[in-house]
Amino acid sequence: MTEGVFLYFPKSSCYKYQSEAMEQIFGALIGERFVLFEGACGTGKTLSALVPALSVGERLGKVVVIATNVHQQMEQFIEETREIRRKKRVNVVVLTGKMLMCPHPDMDYDRCKLLRENTFELVDAERESGVIDAQLRALGKKYEDTGDPEIFELRSAIARDADSERDRIRGLRRASCNELYELLRSDPTGFREWLFGDVRRPEEVADWAYQRGVCGYELLKREMKAADLVICNYHHLLNASIFDNLLGWLERGANDIIAIFDEAHNIESAARNHSSLTLSEITLDRAFGEVVEDRSGDREGIGLLFSLVKNLIHDSYESRLKFGESERIGEHWQDLRICDPLTREDLFKEKLEKVMSEAGLENGVIDDALRLGDEFEKRYEREFKAGRTKILKSSSTLAAATFLQQYLRENGEYYPILNIRRDDNKLTGRLELFISIPRHVTKPLFEKLHSAVLMSATLAPFEMVKTTLGMERDTTELAFGLSF
């Protein structure tokens, strides 16, 4: 028996083959290998992976990150980790989307980002304003003592700057996050002890923060560097920018992470979904409206582009629906094929390029649309940060142009689908691009991790999994079947 494998095992006995599985997983993770682990449902796979991973993490100074795309499984992780803690202490953070922890129901990611930036800027501005006020008091006293006119002029100049700074502070206050502001000013004590005193659900953290009027998500991020185990969703690993954020909060590199993927047969579809792009008729309508309202230059070509794409989406699903099919379309998106799965001939793309050519539009119009959309985006940010608008708008022009740039690029990475649903009793459509090669998402991640376990009740054949996900690391392959 390998020493240290069972340090975190909370049960009095093992299932059949469970001890053998844990020893093999321990050896693989120590050796920086990937484990492909198939075993029947309800037979202890989670503990079989988590126990050796935590033991290796403690020995090598690594952080274990266990991820799932199934909510019920996250609940199971929490309960099993609580059981582990009763045997051996482990610092656990359960991570979810920040919007689920925010007390403001109308918040979105972009607005949160700008409010956060404004709040940090507000705290810095108030600190600087305090320094200026102290200078003014000192200069005022000095002028009273000396009557020196140069000191009076200096004080007057600084006073004008102080007035301007106060105006800026008032503007920042109107567009800042009060909960984050209170956190930055008060820095509540006792949170770390409470957080790591048990395995806390995200809603428990949000409630703790709400009772103290502070931001729970920011509190959680502050303490993540002390975590031994992070329980999270697939997107915290598969989305490259979110994973980079996670590493920053942990103050670690990717090579410090031992990853466990639960329900790993879902990684392929999750990799596709996390990199999909969409363009709806609604977005195109809004983009057209943005362009029409803008008076700063000749935008006719951009507006025409959006109009052509919208009409083509609408005509495509209208022509595909047979008699009576339209009435059966409900509120959930339904897929219509626009690309031959064998030849990869994209009929919609061919039509789009044809109508653009007939209208005298070249691909350069998309570059123009991207630049215009970026101008709109920056303008909306400035207006929101200055407190002139209460809602942070995002540019539909930028969203539409970004999609079209990706779609018309000749790279073959994306597979297009036309979606249709009923909205407000009217049919509406959208284009969706799925990444056609999941390994473009997973391979760069797998190359960086220290080691990983991919576990599922239906994972084999393992060679196909490795090929599909671009796994080129050395692997240990375990399949215990229904007897496990």
C-alpha positions as CSV (number, residue, x, y, z in Angstrom):
1,M,0.0,0.0,0.0
2,T,1.4,3.4,-1.0
3,E,2.0,5.6,2.0
4,G,-0.3,8.6,2.3
5,V,-2.9,7.6,-0.3
6,F,-5.7,7.3,2.3
7,L,-5.0,10.3,4.4
8,Y,-8.3,11.9,3.3
9,F,-10.4,8.8,3.0
10,P,-13.4,9.2,5.3
11,K,-15.0,5.8,5.2
12,S,-14.3,2.8,7.4
13,S,-14.0,0.5,4.4
14,C,-13.7,0.6,0.6
15,Y,-15.9,-0.7,-2.2
16,K,-14.5,-3.6,-4.2
17,Y,-11.6,-2.3,-6.3
18,Q,-11.8,1.2,-4.8
19,S,-8.6,0.8,-2.9
20,E,-6.8,-0.4,-6.0
21,A,-8.2,2.6,-8.0
22,M,-7.0,5.1,-5.4
23,E,-3.5,3.7,-5.4
24,Q,-3.2,3.8,-9.1
25,I,-4.6,7.3,-9.3
26,F,-2.2,8.5,-6.6
27,G,0.7,7.1,-8.5
28,A,-0.4,8.6,-11.8
29,L,-0.9,12.1,-10.3
30,I,2.5,12.0,-8.5
31,G,4.0,11.1,-11.9
32,E,2.2,14.1,-13.6
33,R,0.0,11.8,-15.7
34,F,-3.6,12.0,-16.8
35,V,-6.1,9.4,-15.5
36,L,-9.0,8.1,-17.7
37,F,-11.3,6.5,-15.2
38,E,-14.5,4.6,-16.0
39,G,-16.7,3.2,-13.3
40,A,-20.4,2.6,-12.6
41,C,-22.6,5.2,-11.1
42,G,-23.0,5.4,-7.3
43,T,-19.9,3.3,-6.5
44,G,-17.5,5.9,-5.1
45,K,-15.7,7.4,-8.2
46,T,-15.7,10.9,-6.6
47,L,-13.9,9.8,-3.5
48,S,-11.7,7.5,-5.5
49,A,-10.4,10.5,-7.4
50,L,-10.6,13.2,-4.8
51,V,-8.8,11.4,-1.9
52,P,-5.6,10.6,-3.8
53,A,-5.7,14.0,-5.5
54,L,-5.8,15.8,-2.1
55,S,-3.0,13.6,-0.8
56,V,-0.8,14.4,-3.8
57,G,-1.8,18.1,-3.5
58,E,-0.7,18.2,0.1
59,R,2.6,16.4,-0.7
60,L,3.5,18.5,-3.7
61,G,1.9,21.8,-2.7
62,K,-0.7,21.7,-5.5
63,V,-4.3,22.9,-5.6
64,V,-7.1,20.4,-6.5
65,V,-9.9,21.8,-8.8
66,I,-12.9,19.5,-9.3
67,A,-15.3,20.5,-11.9
68,T,-18.7,19.4,-13.2
69,N,-21.4,20.7,-15.5
70,V,-24.2,19.0,-13.5
71,H,-25.6,21.0,-10.5
72,Q,-26.6,17.8,-8.5
73,Q,-23.0,16.6,-8.8
74,M,-21.7,19.9,-7.2
75,E,-24.0,19.2,-4.3
76,Q,-22.6,15.7,-4.0
77,F,-19.0,17.2,-4.0
78,I,-20.0,19.5,-1.2
79,E,-21.4,16.7,1.0
80,E,-18.5,14.3,0.3
81,T,-15.9,17.1,1.0
82,R,-17.7,17.8,4.3
83,E,-17.3,14.1,5.1
84,I,-13.6,14.3,4.3
85,R,-13.2,17.4,6.6
86,R,-14.4,15.4,9.5
87,K,-11.3,13.2,9.2
88,K,-8.7,15.8,8.0
89,R,-8.9,19.5,7.6
90,V,-9.0,20.9,4.1
91,N,-9.7,24.5,3.0
92,V,-12.5,24.4,0.4
93,V,-13.9,27.1,-1.9
94,V,-17.1,26.4,-3.8
95,L,-17.1,28.8,-6.8
96,T,-20.1,29.8,-9.0
97,G,-20.9,32.7,-11.3
98,K,-20.6,36.1,-9.7
99,M,-24.1,37.1,-10.8
100,L,-25.6,34.3,-8.7
101,M,-23.9,35.9,-5.6
102,C,-24.9,39.5,-6.4
103,P,-27.7,41.1,-4.4
104,H,-28.7,43.2,-7.4
105,P,-31.0,41.1,-9.7
106,D,-30.5,43.4,-12.7
107,M,-26.7,43.1,-12.7
108,D,-24.8,41.8,-15.7
109,Y,-21.1,41.0,-16.2
110,D,-20.2,44.1,-18.2
111,R,-22.0,46.5,-15.9
112,C,-20.4,44.8,-12.9
113,K,-17.0,45.2,-14.4
114,L,-17.4,48.9,-14.9
115,L,-19.0,49.5,-11.5
116,R,-16.0,47.6,-10.0
117,E,-13.5,49.8,-11.9
118,N,-15.4,52.9,-10.8
119,T,-15.4,51.8,-7.2
120,F,-11.7,51.2,-7.0
121,E,-11.2,54.6,-8.8
122,L,-13.6,56.2,-6.3
123,V,-11.7,54.9,-3.2
124,D,-8.4,56.1,-4.7
125,A,-9.9,59.5,-5.6
126,E,-11.3,59.9,-2.0
127,R,-7.9,59.0,-0.6
128,E,-6.2,61.6,-2.9
129,S,-8.9,64.2,-2.0
130,G,-8.1,63.7,1.7
131,V,-4.4,64.4,1.0
132,I,-5.4,67.6,-1.0
133,D,-7.6,68.8,1.9
134,A,-4.8,68.3,4.3
135,Q,-2.5,70.4,2.0
136,L,-5.2,73.1,1.8
137,R,-5.5,73.3,5.6
138,A,-1.7,73.5,6.0
139,L,-1.4,76.2,3.3
140,G,-4.3,78.1,4.9
141,K,-2.6,78.2,8.3
142,K,0.7,79.1,6.7
143,Y,-0.9,82.0,4.9
144,E,-2.5,83.2,8.1
145,D,0.9,83.1,9.8
146,T,2.9,84.8,7.0
147,G,0.4,86.7,4.7
148,D,2.6,85.6,1.8
149,P,0.7,86.2,-1.5
150,E,2.5,83.4,-3.3
151,I,1.1,80.9,-0.7
152,F,-2.3,82.4,-1.3
153,E,-2.1,81.9,-5.0
154,L,-0.8,78.3,-4.6
155,R,-3.6,77.5,-2.2
156,S,-6.2,79.0,-4.6
157,A,-4.8,76.9,-7.5
158,I,-5.0,73.7,-5.4
159,A,-8.5,74.6,-4.2
160,R,-9.6,74.8,-7.8
161,D,-8.2,71.3,-8.4
162,A,-9.9,70.1,-5.3
163,D,-13.3,71.3,-6.5
164,S,-12.7,69.5,-9.8
165,E,-11.8,66.3,-7.9
166,R,-14.9,66.6,-5.8
167,D,-17.1,66.8,-8.9
168,R,-15.3,63.7,-10.3
169,I,-15.9,61.9,-7.0
170,R,-19.6,62.7,-7.1
171,G,-19.8,61.3,-10.6
172,L,-18.0,58.1,-9.6
173,R,-20.4,57.7,-6.6
174,R,-23.4,57.7,-8.9
175,A,-21.9,54.8,-10.9
176,S,-20.2,52.6,-8.3
177,C,-21.0,49.5,-6.3
178,N,-21.9,50.2,-2.8
179,E,-21.2,46.7,-1.6
180,L,-17.7,46.7,-3.0
181,Y,-17.2,50.3,-1.7
182,E,-18.1,49.1,1.9
183,L,-15.8,46.1,1.6
184,L,-12.8,48.3,0.5
185,R,-13.5,50.8,3.3
186,S,-14.3,48.4,6.2
187,D,-12.4,45.2,5.4
188,P,-14.6,43.0,7.7
189,T,-12.8,40.5,10.0
190,G,-13.6,36.9,10.7
191,F,-14.5,35.9,7.1
192,R,-11.6,33.5,6.5
193,E,-12.1,31.7,9.8
194,W,-15.8,31.3,9.0
195,L,-15.3,30.4,5.3
196,F,-12.8,27.6,6.0
197,G,-14.6,26.4,9.2
198,D,-16.8,24.3,6.9
199,V,-17.6,23.8,3.2
200,R,-19.7,26.9,2.4
201,R,-22.1,27.0,-0.4
202,P,-22.1,30.1,-2.6
203,E,-25.5,31.2,-1.2
204,E,-24.1,31.0,2.3
205,V,-21.2,33.3,1.4
206,A,-23.6,35.7,-0.3
207,D,-25.8,35.8,2.8
208,W,-22.8,36.3,5.1
209,A,-21.8,39.3,2.9
210,Y,-25.3,40.6,2.5
211,Q,-25.8,40.9,6.3
212,R,-22.6,43.0,6.4
213,G,-23.4,45.1,3.3
214,V,-20.3,44.0,1.4
215,C,-19.6,42.1,-1.8
216,G,-19.4,38.3,-1.2
217,Y,-17.7,37.5,-4.5
218,E,-14.8,39.9,-3.9
219,L,-14.5,38.5,-0.3
220,L,-14.3,35.0,-1.7
221,K,-11.7,35.9,-4.3
222,R,-9.5,37.4,-1.6
223,E,-9.3,34.2,0.4
224,M,-8.9,31.7,-2.5
225,K,-5.2,31.8,-2.3
226,A,-5.6,29.7,0.9
227,A,-7.7,27.0,-0.7
228,D,-6.6,23.4,-1.0
229,L,-9.6,22.4,-3.0
230,V,-11.9,24.4,-5.4
231,I,-15.3,23.0,-6.5
232,C,-16.5,24.7,-9.6
233,N,-18.1,24.5,-13.0
234,Y,-16.6,23.3,-16.3
235,H,-16.4,26.9,-17.6
236,H,-13.9,27.8,-14.9
237,L,-11.4,25.5,-16.6
238,L,-12.5,25.4,-20.2
239,N,-12.9,29.2,-20.7
240,A,-9.3,30.4,-21.1
241,S,-9.9,33.9,-19.7
242,I,-11.9,32.6,-16.7
243,F,-9.2,30.0,-16.0
244,D,-6.6,32.8,-16.1
245,N,-8.7,34.7,-13.6
246,L,-9.0,31.7,-11.4
247,L,-5.2,31.2,-11.4
248,G,-4.8,34.8,-10.4
249,W,-7.1,34.5,-7.4
250,L,-5.3,31.3,-6.4
251,E,-1.9,33.0,-7.0
252,R,-0.8,29.9,-8.8
253,G,0.2,28.8,-12.3
254,A,-1.5,26.1,-14.4
255,N,1.2,23.6,-13.4
256,D,0.0,24.0,-9.8
257,I,-3.4,22.6,-10.6
258,I,-4.6,19.0,-10.3
259,A,-7.9,18.9,-12.2
260,I,-10.7,16.4,-11.8
261,F,-13.4,16.4,-14.5
262,D,-16.6,14.7,-13.4
263,E,-19.0,13.4,-16.1
264,A,-16.0,13.7,-18.4
265,H,-18.0,12.3,-21.4
266,N,-19.5,15.8,-21.5
267,I,-16.2,17.6,-22.0
268,E,-16.4,17.3,-25.8
269,S,-19.8,19.0,-26.0
270,A,-18.9,21.5,-23.3
271,A,-15.8,22.5,-25.2
272,R,-18.0,23.2,-28.2
273,N,-20.6,25.1,-26.2
274,H,-18.0,27.3,-24.4
275,S,-16.6,28.5,-27.6
276,S,-19.8,28.9,-29.6
277,L,-20.9,32.3,-31.1
278,T,-24.4,33.5,-32.0
279,L,-25.9,36.2,-34.1
280,S,-29.7,36.7,-33.8
281,E,-32.2,38.7,-35.9
282,I,-32.7,40.9,-32.8
283,T,-29.0,41.8,-32.5
284,L,-29.0,42.6,-36.2
285,D,-32.0,44.9,-35.8
286,R,-30.3,46.7,-32.9
287,A,-27.0,47.0,-34.8
288,F,-28.9,48.5,-37.8
289,G,-30.6,51.0,-35.4
290,E,-27.2,52.0,-33.9
291,V,-25.8,52.7,-37.3
292,V,-28.8,54.7,-38.5
293,E,-28.8,56.8,-35.4
294,D,-25.1,57.6,-35.7
295,R,-24.5,60.9,-37.6
296,S,-20.7,60.9,-37.5
297,G,-19.9,59.6,-41.0
298,D,-21.0,57.5,-44.0
299,R,-22.3,54.2,-42.5
300,E,-24.6,53.1,-45.4
301,G,-22.5,50.1,-46.3
302,I,-22.5,48.8,-42.7
303,G,-26.2,49.3,-42.3
304,L,-26.8,47.5,-45.6
305,L,-24.6,44.5,-44.5
306,F,-26.7,44.0,-41.3
307,S,-29.9,44.3,-43.3
308,L,-28.8,41.7,-45.8
309,V,-27.7,39.2,-43.1
310,K,-31.0,39.6,-41.2
311,N,-33.1,39.1,-44.4
312,L,-31.0,36.0,-45.3
313,I,-31.5,34.4,-41.9
314,H,-35.3,35.1,-42.1
315,D,-35.6,33.8,-45.7
316,S,-33.6,30.7,-44.8
317,Y,-35.8,29.4,-42.1
318,E,-39.1,30.5,-43.8
319,S,-38.1,28.5,-47.0
320,R,-37.2,25.4,-44.9
321,L,-40.4,25.2,-43.0
322,K,-43.1,23.0,-44.6
323,F,-46.8,23.5,-44.2
324,G,-47.9,23.4,-40.6
325,E,-44.3,23.2,-39.2
326,S,-44.2,26.9,-38.3
327,E,-47.1,26.5,-35.8
328,R,-45.2,23.7,-34.0
329,I,-42.2,25.9,-33.3
330,G,-42.0,26.7,-29.5
331,E,-40.1,29.0,-27.2
332,H,-36.9,26.8,-27.2
333,W,-34.3,27.0,-29.9
334,Q,-34.6,24.3,-32.6
335,D,-31.8,23.6,-35.1
336,L,-31.9,23.7,-38.9
337,R,-28.9,22.4,-40.8
338,I,-27.3,24.8,-43.2
339,C,-24.0,23.0,-43.7
340,D,-23.5,19.5,-45.2
341,P,-21.9,17.4,-42.3
342,L,-19.9,15.3,-44.8
343,T,-18.7,17.7,-47.5
344,R,-18.7,20.7,-45.0
345,E,-20.3,22.8,-47.8
346,D,-21.8,25.8,-46.1
347,L,-24.9,26.8,-48.2
348,F,-25.8,29.8,-46.0
349,K,-22.2,31.2,-46.3
350,E,-22.2,30.8,-50.0
351,K,-25.5,32.8,-50.2
352,L,-24.2,35.5,-47.9
353,E,-21.1,36.0,-50.0
354,K,-23.2,36.1,-53.1
355,V,-25.6,38.8,-51.9
356,M,-22.8,40.8,-50.5
357,S,-21.0,40.7,-53.8
358,E,-24.2,41.7,-55.7
359,A,-24.7,44.6,-53.3
360,G,-21.1,45.8,-53.9
361,L,-20.0,45.0,-50.4
362,E,-16.5,43.6,-49.8
363,N,-15.1,42.0,-46.6
364,G,-13.6,45.4,-45.7
365,V,-17.0,46.6,-44.6
366,I,-16.8,44.2,-41.7
367,D,-13.6,45.8,-40.6
368,D,-15.4,49.2,-40.8
369,A,-18.2,47.8,-38.7
370,L,-15.7,46.5,-36.1
371,R,-14.1,49.9,-35.8
372,L,-17.5,51.6,-35.5
373,G,-18.7,49.1,-32.9
374,D,-15.6,49.7,-30.9
375,E,-16.3,53.4,-31.0
376,F,-19.8,52.8,-29.7
377,E,-18.6,50.5,-27.0
378,K,-16.1,53.1,-25.7
379,R,-18.7,55.8,-25.9
380,Y,-21.2,53.8,-23.8
381,E,-18.5,53.1,-21.2
382,R,-17.6,56.7,-20.9
383,E,-21.2,57.7,-20.5
384,F,-21.8,55.1,-17.8
385,K,-18.6,55.8,-15.9
386,A,-19.5,59.5,-15.9
387,G,-22.9,58.8,-14.5
388,R,-24.8,60.1,-17.5
389,T,-26.6,56.8,-18.0
390,K,-27.8,54.3,-15.4
391,I,-27.5,51.3,-17.7
392,L,-24.3,50.2,-19.4
393,K,-25.2,49.5,-23.0
394,S,-23.2,47.1,-25.2
395,S,-22.7,47.7,-28.9
396,S,-24.8,45.4,-31.1
397,T,-22.7,46.7,-34.0
398,L,-19.6,45.3,-32.4
399,A,-21.3,41.9,-31.6
400,A,-22.6,41.5,-35.1
401,A,-19.3,42.5,-36.8
402,T,-17.3,40.2,-34.5
403,F,-19.5,37.2,-35.4
404,L,-19.4,38.0,-39.1
405,Q,-15.6,38.4,-39.1
406,Q,-15.3,34.9,-37.5
407,Y,-17.9,33.3,-39.8
408,L,-16.4,34.6,-43.0
409,R,-12.8,33.8,-42.1
410,E,-11.6,30.8,-44.1
411,N,-10.4,28.5,-41.3
412,G,-13.0,25.7,-41.1
413,E,-12.8,25.6,-37.3
414,Y,-16.5,26.4,-36.8
415,Y,-19.6,24.4,-37.8
416,P,-22.6,26.7,-38.5
417,I,-26.2,26.0,-37.5
418,L,-29.4,28.0,-38.0
419,N,-31.6,28.2,-34.9
420,I,-35.3,29.1,-34.8
421,R,-37.8,29.7,-32.0
422,R,-41.1,31.5,-31.2
423,D,-40.7,34.8,-29.3
424,D,-43.7,37.0,-28.5
425,N,-45.8,34.8,-30.9
426,K,-43.4,35.5,-33.8
427,L,-40.7,33.4,-35.3
428,T,-37.2,34.6,-34.9
429,G,-33.9,33.1,-36.0
430,R,-30.2,33.2,-35.2
431,L,-26.9,31.8,-36.6
432,E,-24.8,29.8,-34.2
433,L,-21.2,28.7,-34.7
434,F,-19.9,25.7,-32.8
435,I,-16.2,25.0,-32.7
436,S,-15.9,21.8,-34.8
437,I,-12.7,20.6,-33.2
438,P,-13.0,20.4,-29.4
439,R,-9.2,19.8,-28.9
440,H,-8.6,23.4,-29.9
441,V,-10.1,24.2,-26.5
442,T,-8.9,21.3,-24.4
443,K,-5.4,20.6,-25.7
444,P,-3.8,23.9,-24.6
445,L,-5.4,23.4,-21.1
446,F,-4.2,19.8,-20.8
447,E,-0.7,20.7,-21.8
448,K,-0.4,23.2,-18.9
449,L,-2.0,21.3,-16.0
450,H,0.1,19.4,-13.5
451,S,-2.1,16.3,-13.9
452,A,-5.8,15.4,-14.1
453,V,-8.5,12.8,-13.7
454,L,-11.3,12.4,-16.3
455,M,-14.0,10.2,-14.8
456,S,-17.3,9.0,-16.0
457,A,-19.6,5.9,-16.1
458,T,-19.3,6.0,-19.9
459,L,-15.8,7.2,-21.0
460,A,-14.3,4.4,-23.1
461,P,-13.0,3.9,-25.7
462,F,-10.1,5.8,-24.2
463,E,-8.2,6.2,-27.4
464,M,-11.1,8.0,-29.0
465,V,-11.3,10.3,-25.9
466,K,-7.6,11.1,-26.2
467,T,-7.8,11.8,-29.9
468,T,-10.9,14.0,-29.7
469,L,-9.6,16.1,-26.8
470,G,-6.0,16.3,-28.0
471,M,-4.6,14.5,-25.0
472,E,-0.9,13.9,-25.7
473,R,0.2,13.4,-22.0
474,D,1.0,10.0,-20.6
475,T,-2.1,8.3,-19.2
476,T,-3.2,5.8,-16.7
477,E,-6.4,4.1,-17.8
478,L,-8.8,2.5,-15.4
479,A,-12.1,0.7,-16.2
480,F,-13.8,-1.3,-13.4
481,G,-17.2,-1.8,-15.0
482,L,-20.4,-2.5,-13.0
483,S,-18.6,-4.4,-10.2
484,F,-16.6,-1.3,-9.1
